[in-house]
Amino acid sequence: MAGAPHPAAVTITYTKFSRPQSLTTVSRMQGMDIGDTLDFSTEGGQTRLAWSWMLHTRGFLRWISPVIRAVGKHQERNNWAELRHYL
């Protein structure tokens, strides 16, 4: 995982693929699982993306899950801004 003090192993499992509407995955790492869905829709002849995610923490990370969620939301906003800039 980028940005972590030490590299973390991440296993990504694709759990659902409904072409062309959505892609659902679960990312598993020590201490947490992140389930997410990327939805595709058309709007005015263009493709619109929407992403939702759910964080499940285990062990010690359960105590700091509000911080992890805040960092994740901040990274998500940055990712969408960079994608808009790129496109």
Sequence and secondary structure as in RCSB ss.txt:
>XXXX:A:sequence
MAGAPHPAAVTITYTKFSRPQSLTTVSRMQGMDIGDTLDFSTEGGQTRLAWSWMLHTRGFLRWISPVIRAVGKHQ
ERNNWAELRHYL
>XXXX:A:secstr
 TTSSS    EEEEEEEETTTEEEEEEEETTEEEEEEEEEEEETTEEEEEEEEEEEE GGGGGGHHHHHHHHHHH
HHHHHHHHHHH 
